[in-house]
Amino acid sequence: MARGWLRPGEAAPDFSLPDQDGKRVTLGSVRGSRVILYFYPAAGTPGCTAQACDFRDNLMSLRGAGYVVVGVSPDSPERLGEWSREEGLSYPLLADEDGAVHRRYGAWEEKRVDGATVVGPVRSTFVLDEEGVVEHAHYDVTARGHVAWLRQLLGLSNT
């Protein structure tokens, strides 16, 4: 485990990032709701699309249980807007183009991809309480099946 990764009980770092429509979203703007904040590598790739659509398909039940879903990637707002329209994604997708927010959450690091060493996003998910405190922090999550696993973790498997 890398140093600096968030742990349950810690305050989640605040942020201010543009969404797919260019509107600024802050952690404070979703305070008062429980938040599922997930970081993914790139809009439009097969794994990221599967994960995003899985959140889309479960969005109503997650909202019904009091959760707000927010995705974060290093893509531009324009790219996120295109992808959001293509896939019918109706939750905020935030553009962290320089990776600064990824780094504050410990979701950006050196890793091996196809035998090469690269530095970039680590697929990660955080569940925050209504005050912005980390309840769950999971790194190196899988794209497919992650939402079902998360629902079970949160006790939502039957809702």
C-alpha positions in Angstrom: 0.0 0.0 0.0 1.4 3.4 -0.9 1.9 6.1 1.7 -0.7 8.8 1.9 -3.6 6.7 0.9 -6.9 7.6 2.6 -8.3 5.5 5.3 -11.7 5.2 6.9 -12.3 7.9 9.5 -10.2 10.5 7.7 -11.6 13.7 6.1 -11.8 13.4 2.4 -9.8 16.1 0.6 -11.9 18.9 -0.8 -11.8 19.6 -4.5 -13.3 22.0 -7.2 -13.4 20.5 -10.6 -15.4 21.1 -13.8 -18.0 18.5 -14.8 -18.9 17.2 -18.2 -21.0 20.4 -18.7 -18.2 22.8 -17.5 -20.0 23.4 -14.2 -17.8 23.5 -11.1 -18.4 20.8 -8.5 -16.9 20.8 -5.1 -17.0 18.2 -2.3 -18.9 20.8 -0.3 -21.6 20.9 -2.9 -22.6 17.3 -2.2 -22.1 17.5 1.5 -25.3 16.4 3.3 -25.5 13.3 1.2 -23.5 10.1 1.3 -21.1 10.1 -1.7 -19.7 7.3 -3.9 -16.7 9.0 -5.4 -14.9 6.8 -8.0 -11.7 7.4 -10.0 -11.2 5.8 -13.4 -8.5 6.0 -16.0 -10.1 7.1 -19.2 -13.6 7.9 -20.7 -14.6 5.6 -23.5 -12.3 2.6 -22.8 -14.1 -0.7 -22.4 -13.5 -1.1 -18.7 -14.3 2.4 -17.8 -17.5 2.3 -19.9 -18.6 -0.9 -18.3 -18.0 0.6 -14.8 -19.7 3.9 -15.7 -22.7 2.2 -17.2 -23.0 -0.1 -14.2 -23.2 2.9 -12.0 -25.8 4.4 -14.4 -27.9 1.2 -14.3 -27.9 1.2 -10.5 -28.2 5.0 -10.0 -31.8 5.1 -9.0 -31.5 2.5 -6.3 -28.2 4.2 -5.0 -30.0 7.6 -5.0 -32.9 6.0 -3.2 -30.5 4.8 -0.5 -29.2 8.3 -0.1 -26.0 8.1 -2.2 -24.7 10.6 -4.8 -22.4 9.1 -7.4 -19.5 11.2 -8.8 -16.9 9.9 -11.3 -13.4 11.5 -11.7 -10.9 11.0 -14.5 -8.1 12.9 -16.2 -10.2 13.5 -19.3 -11.2 17.0 -20.4 -14.7 18.3 -19.7 -15.4 18.2 -23.5 -14.5 14.5 -23.7 -16.5 13.7 -20.6 -19.5 15.5 -22.2 -19.3 13.5 -25.4 -18.9 10.2 -23.4 -21.8 11.1 -21.1 -24.1 11.8 -24.0 -23.0 8.6 -25.8 -23.6 6.4 -22.8 -26.6 8.2 -21.2 -24.6 8.9 -18.0 -26.7 11.2 -15.8 -24.4 11.8 -12.8 -21.4 14.2 -12.5 -18.2 13.2 -14.3 -15.4 15.5 -13.1 -12.3 16.5 -15.2 -9.1 16.3 -13.2 -6.9 16.9 -16.2 -3.6 17.4 -14.2 -4.3 14.6 -11.8 -4.0 16.8 -8.7 -7.2 15.5 -7.1 -6.3 11.9 -8.0 -3.0 12.4 -6.1 -4.7 13.9 -3.0 -6.8 10.8 -2.9 -3.9 8.4 -3.5 -5.4 7.3 -6.8 -2.4 8.3 -9.0 0.8 6.3 -8.9 3.5 4.4 -10.8 2.2 1.1 -12.1 3.0 -1.6 -14.6 0.8 -1.8 -17.7 1.5 -4.3 -20.4 5.1 -4.7 -19.1 5.8 -0.9 -19.1 6.1 1.4 -16.1 3.6 4.3 -16.3 2.4 6.9 -13.9 -1.3 7.5 -13.9 -4.8 6.9 -12.4 -5.5 4.0 -10.2 -9.1 2.8 -10.4 -10.4 3.6 -6.9 -13.6 4.1 -5.0 -14.4 6.0 -1.9 -17.6 6.1 0.1 -18.0 9.3 2.1 -20.5 10.1 4.8 -22.7 13.2 4.9 -19.9 15.2 6.5 -17.2 14.2 3.9 -15.5 11.6 6.1 -14.2 8.5 4.4 -16.2 5.4 5.3 -14.6 3.1 2.8 -11.5 3.5 0.6 -10.7 0.9 -2.0 -7.8 1.0 -4.5 -7.1 -1.1 -7.6 -10.7 -2.1 -7.9 -12.0 -4.0 -10.9 -14.2 -2.3 -13.4 -16.7 -5.1 -14.0 -18.7 -6.3 -11.1 -17.5 -3.5 -8.9 -20.9 -1.9 -8.4 -22.5 -5.2 -7.3 -19.6 -5.7 -4.8 -20.0 -2.1 -3.6 -23.8 -2.6 -3.2 -23.2 -5.7 -1.1 -20.6 -3.9 1.0 -23.1 -1.1 1.7 -25.9 -3.5 2.5 -27.8 -2.6 -0.6 -27.8 -5.9 -2.3 -31.6 -6.4 -1.9 -32.7 -2.8 -2.7 
